[in-house]
Amino acid sequence: MKFGVSTFLTDESIGPVVLGPALEERGLDALFLAEHTHIPVTAEVPFPGYALPREYFRTLDPVAALTAAAVVTQNLLLGTGIALIVQRDPIITAKEVATLDLFSGGRAVFGVGAGWIVDEMRNHGTDPRTRGRLMDERMRAIIELWTKEKPEFHGEFVDFDPVHSWPKPVQRPHPPIYVGGGSQRAFARLAEYGSAWLPSAVPPQELGAHIDRMRQVTGAQTPVTVFGAEYDPETLASYADLGVERVLLHLPTLPEDKALHTLDEMAEAIAGVSR
C-alpha cells in the first residue's frame, strides 16, 4: 500500500515548494490538494450549526499550487482532491491540467467531484439541481479536449465546434481520473470515465462493503485511494488488509514548521505498516 497526503494549502500554510520535496524525503508518493474558489459570506451548508474551517476561506488554486510543487519534485504524484467540476470551465480546465501534466513529466492525477456548498456553485452560474448532469458533460468534454486532434462537443451544457486545444497531456490517453463520492451516481461515473475511486475517510470497518458495492457497478477491480485518513497505524493496517492501493493522510493546514513536524509523525506511523 502506498501513502500520500491530502490537504488544504492556503496563504497562511506551508507552501507547495517546501511541501513537495518534504513529502518525497519522507517516502510519501502523492500530494492531493483541495479546491474552493471562494466561500460566500452567507454560505448555505447542509449541516445545521456547522462552521466552515478557516482554510476553506483561503484555499489556494490547486492546479497552480501543484504546478509549483511539480518543478521541485521528481516522482511525486500531483492530484486535485477534488476539483469542483461544476464550477470550472471545461476548456480552461483541460488546458490547466494538461499543462500540469506537461510540467511534471506525466505525474498529474485529476481527482473530481460535484461539490456540496450550493451558494458557491450558484456564484459560478451553476444550478445545484442539475450539477450531476453538468459535471458528467463537462468531464466528457475535457476528455475530448485531451484526446482528440480537433475536438468538438455538443451537449446540453457544453457546446463548441472543432477547436485547437494544446498542450495535450503527457499521459495517454489522459491523466488518471479519480472520482470522489459514495453514491450510486458516483459509481456510475467511475464506471464511465474513472480510473480509481476516491472515498473520503471512510472507516476501514465500513469501507469493505462500500468497495463491494462500488465494484458491482464498475464490474472491475477498480483501485481505491482513501482520501483524508488519519495516520493511526492500526487503521492503516486495516486499509492494507482491504487491498486499498493508496491512503492519503490528512495533513492539517499548518505553518511550515508545524507541518514538517506533522510529516515526521506521519512517516513514523507508516513505517511499520505493510506496503
C-alpha positions as CSV (number, residue, x, y, z in Angstrom):
1,M,0.0,0.0,0.0
2,K,1.2,3.5,-0.9
3,F,0.9,6.6,1.2
4,G,0.4,10.3,0.2
5,V,-1.0,13.4,1.7
6,S,-4.3,15.3,1.2
7,T,-4.5,18.9,2.5
8,F,-5.8,22.4,2.1
9,L,-3.0,24.8,1.2
10,T,-3.6,28.5,2.0
11,D,-1.7,31.8,2.0
12,E,-1.0,31.0,5.8
13,S,0.2,27.4,5.4
14,I,3.3,25.6,4.3
15,G,3.8,26.3,0.6
16,P,3.9,23.8,-2.2
17,V,7.6,24.4,-3.0
18,V,8.6,23.3,0.5
19,L,5.9,20.7,1.0
20,G,6.5,18.7,-2.2
21,P,10.2,17.8,-1.6
22,A,9.4,17.2,2.1
23,L,6.9,14.5,1.1
24,E,9.4,12.8,-1.2
25,E,12.1,12.9,1.5
26,R,9.7,11.0,3.9
27,G,8.7,8.3,1.4
28,L,5.2,9.8,0.6
29,D,4.3,9.4,-3.0
30,A,1.4,11.8,-3.7
31,L,0.0,15.2,-2.9
32,F,-3.7,15.9,-3.4
33,L,-5.0,19.5,-2.9
34,A,-8.5,20.6,-2.1
35,E,-10.3,23.3,-4.1
36,H,-12.7,26.1,-3.1
37,T,-12.7,29.1,-5.4
38,H,-14.3,31.3,-2.8
39,I,-16.8,31.0,0.1
40,P,-19.9,33.2,0.1
41,V,-20.3,35.1,3.4
42,T,-23.7,33.6,4.0
43,A,-22.8,30.1,2.6
44,E,-25.6,27.6,2.8
45,V,-24.2,24.3,4.1
46,P,-26.3,21.1,4.7
47,F,-25.2,20.5,8.3
48,P,-27.1,22.7,10.9
49,G,-24.7,24.5,13.2
50,Y,-21.6,23.5,11.1
51,A,-19.0,26.3,10.8
52,L,-16.5,26.0,7.9
53,P,-12.9,25.9,9.0
54,R,-10.7,28.9,8.3
55,E,-8.8,27.1,5.4
56,Y,-12.0,27.0,3.3
57,F,-11.9,30.7,3.0
58,R,-8.2,31.0,2.0
59,T,-7.6,27.9,-0.2
60,L,-5.0,28.3,-3.0
61,D,-5.8,27.3,-6.5
62,P,-4.9,23.6,-6.6
63,V,-3.6,23.3,-10.2
64,A,-1.3,26.4,-9.7
65,A,0.0,25.1,-6.4
66,L,0.6,21.6,-7.8
67,T,2.5,23.1,-10.7
68,A,4.7,24.9,-8.2
69,A,5.3,21.5,-6.5
70,A,5.9,19.8,-9.8
71,V,9.0,21.8,-10.7
72,V,10.8,21.0,-7.4
73,T,9.9,17.2,-7.2
74,Q,10.9,14.2,-9.3
75,N,8.3,11.4,-8.7
76,L,5.5,12.9,-6.6
77,L,2.0,12.3,-7.9
78,L,0.2,15.6,-8.1
79,G,-3.6,15.4,-7.7
80,T,-6.6,17.6,-7.3
81,G,-8.6,16.4,-4.3
82,I,-11.1,17.3,-5.5
83,A,-11.5,19.7,-8.4
84,L,-15.0,21.1,-8.4
85,I,-16.0,20.4,-12.0
86,V,-19.4,22.1,-11.7
87,Q,-17.5,25.4,-11.0
88,R,-14.9,25.1,-13.8
89,D,-14.9,26.0,-17.5
90,P,-14.0,22.7,-19.2
91,I,-11.8,24.3,-21.9
92,I,-9.7,26.2,-19.4
93,T,-9.6,23.2,-17.1
94,A,-8.4,20.8,-19.8
95,K,-5.6,23.2,-20.6
96,E,-4.6,23.8,-16.9
97,V,-4.4,20.1,-16.1
98,A,-2.6,19.2,-19.3
99,T,-0.1,21.9,-18.6
100,L,0.5,20.4,-15.1
101,D,0.9,17.0,-16.7
102,L,3.5,18.5,-19.1
103,F,5.5,20.4,-16.5
104,S,5.5,17.3,-14.2
105,G,6.5,14.9,-16.9
106,G,3.3,12.9,-16.6
107,R,2.5,13.0,-12.9
108,A,-0.9,14.7,-12.8
109,V,-3.9,13.0,-11.3
110,F,-7.3,14.5,-11.8
111,G,-9.5,14.0,-8.7
112,V,-13.0,15.2,-9.4
113,G,-16.3,15.7,-7.7
114,A,-19.6,17.7,-7.8
115,G,-19.1,19.7,-4.6
116,W,-21.6,20.5,-1.8
117,I,-21.6,24.2,-1.0
118,V,-24.6,25.3,-3.1
119,D,-24.1,29.1,-2.8
120,E,-20.5,28.6,-4.1
121,M,-21.9,26.8,-7.1
122,R,-24.6,29.4,-7.7
123,N,-22.0,32.2,-7.9
124,H,-20.5,30.3,-10.8
125,G,-23.9,30.2,-12.6
126,T,-24.5,26.6,-11.7
127,D,-27.9,25.3,-10.7
128,P,-27.3,22.8,-7.9
129,R,-30.3,20.8,-9.1
130,T,-28.5,19.9,-12.3
131,R,-24.9,19.7,-11.1
132,G,-24.7,16.0,-11.7
133,R,-25.5,16.2,-15.3
134,L,-23.3,19.3,-15.7
135,M,-20.4,17.5,-14.1
136,D,-20.6,14.5,-16.4
137,E,-21.0,16.5,-19.5
138,R,-18.0,18.7,-18.6
139,M,-15.9,15.7,-17.9
140,R,-16.8,14.2,-21.3
141,A,-15.8,17.5,-22.9
142,I,-12.5,17.6,-21.1
143,I,-11.6,14.1,-22.2
144,E,-12.4,15.1,-25.8
145,L,-10.2,18.1,-25.5
146,W,-7.4,15.9,-24.1
147,T,-7.6,13.1,-26.6
148,K,-8.7,14.5,-30.0
149,E,-6.7,16.4,-32.6
150,K,-9.6,18.7,-33.3
151,P,-12.1,18.2,-30.5
152,E,-15.7,19.3,-30.6
153,F,-18.6,18.8,-28.2
154,H,-22.3,19.4,-28.5
155,G,-24.4,18.9,-25.3
156,E,-27.0,20.3,-23.0
157,F,-24.5,22.5,-21.1
158,V,-21.3,22.4,-23.2
159,D,-21.3,23.3,-26.8
160,F,-18.3,24.1,-29.1
161,D,-17.4,23.4,-32.7
162,P,-14.0,21.9,-33.6
163,V,-11.1,23.6,-31.8
164,H,-7.3,23.5,-31.5
165,S,-6.5,22.8,-27.8
166,W,-3.0,22.3,-26.6
167,P,-1.0,21.1,-24.8
168,K,-2.2,17.5,-24.8
169,P,-1.4,15.6,-21.6
170,V,1.8,13.6,-21.5
171,Q,0.0,10.6,-20.1
172,R,-2.0,8.6,-22.6
173,P,-4.9,8.6,-23.3
174,H,-5.1,11.2,-20.5
175,P,-4.2,11.7,-16.8
176,P,-6.0,9.2,-14.5
177,I,-9.3,10.4,-13.2
178,Y,-10.1,9.7,-9.6
179,V,-13.8,10.0,-8.8
180,G,-15.0,11.2,-5.4
181,G,-18.3,10.4,-3.7
182,G,-20.0,7.2,-2.5
183,S,-23.4,7.3,-4.2
184,Q,-24.6,5.0,-7.0
185,R,-24.3,8.0,-9.3
186,A,-20.7,8.4,-8.3
187,F,-20.0,4.8,-9.0
188,A,-21.7,5.1,-12.5
189,R,-19.3,8.0,-13.2
190,L,-16.4,5.8,-12.1
191,A,-17.5,3.1,-14.5
192,E,-17.8,5.5,-17.4
193,Y,-14.7,7.6,-17.1
194,G,-12.9,6.9,-13.8
195,S,-9.5,5.3,-13.1
196,A,-9.8,4.9,-9.4
197,W,-12.3,5.6,-6.6
198,L,-11.5,8.3,-4.1
199,P,-13.7,7.8,-0.9
200,S,-13.3,10.4,1.8
201,A,-12.0,9.0,5.1
202,V,-14.4,6.0,5.2
203,P,-13.5,3.9,8.3
204,P,-12.0,0.6,7.4
205,Q,-14.8,-1.3,9.2
206,E,-17.2,0.2,6.7
207,L,-15.1,0.5,3.6
208,G,-15.1,-3.2,2.6
209,A,-18.9,-3.1,2.0
210,H,-18.6,0.1,0.0
211,I,-15.9,-1.3,-2.1
212,D,-18.0,-4.4,-2.9
213,R,-20.9,-2.1,-3.8
214,M,-18.7,0.1,-6.0
215,R,-17.2,-2.9,-7.9
216,Q,-20.7,-4.3,-8.6
217,V,-21.3,-1.1,-10.6
218,T,-17.9,-0.8,-12.2
219,G,-17.6,-4.5,-12.9
220,A,-13.8,-4.4,-12.4
221,Q,-11.1,-4.4,-9.8
222,T,-11.2,-0.6,-9.6
223,P,-8.3,0.7,-7.5
224,V,-9.2,2.6,-4.3
225,T,-7.4,5.6,-2.8
226,V,-8.7,6.6,0.6
227,F,-8.8,10.4,1.0
228,G,-8.2,12.3,4.2
229,A,-7.3,9.4,6.5
230,E,-5.8,9.7,10.0
231,Y,-2.3,8.3,10.5
232,D,-3.2,5.7,13.1
233,P,-1.1,2.5,12.4
234,E,-3.9,0.1,13.3
235,T,-6.4,1.9,10.9
236,L,-3.7,2.0,8.2
237,A,-3.1,-1.7,8.6
238,S,-6.8,-2.4,8.2
239,Y,-6.9,-0.4,4.9
240,A,-4.0,-2.5,3.7
241,D,-5.9,-5.7,4.6
242,L,-8.8,-4.4,2.4
243,G,-6.5,-4.1,-0.6
244,V,-6.5,-0.3,-0.7
245,E,-4.0,0.9,-3.2
246,R,-3.1,4.2,-1.6
247,V,-4.0,6.1,1.6
248,L,-3.9,9.9,1.5
249,L,-3.2,11.0,5.1
250,H,-4.8,14.2,6.2
251,L,-2.3,17.0,6.8
252,P,-3.9,19.8,8.7
253,T,-3.4,23.3,7.3
254,L,-0.4,24.4,9.3
255,P,2.6,26.8,9.0
256,E,5.8,25.4,7.7
257,D,7.5,24.3,10.9
258,K,4.4,22.6,12.4
259,A,3.6,20.9,9.1
260,L,7.1,19.5,8.8
261,H,6.8,18.1,12.3
262,T,3.5,16.5,11.5
263,L,5.0,14.9,8.4
264,D,7.7,13.4,10.6
265,E,5.0,11.9,12.8
266,M,3.2,10.5,9.7
267,A,6.4,8.9,8.5
268,E,6.9,7.2,11.8
269,A,3.3,6.0,11.9
270,I,3.5,4.4,8.4
271,A,7.0,2.9,8.8
272,G,5.6,-0.3,10.3
273,V,2.6,-0.7,8.1
274,S,2.8,-3.4,5.4
275,R,3.2,-1.9,1.9
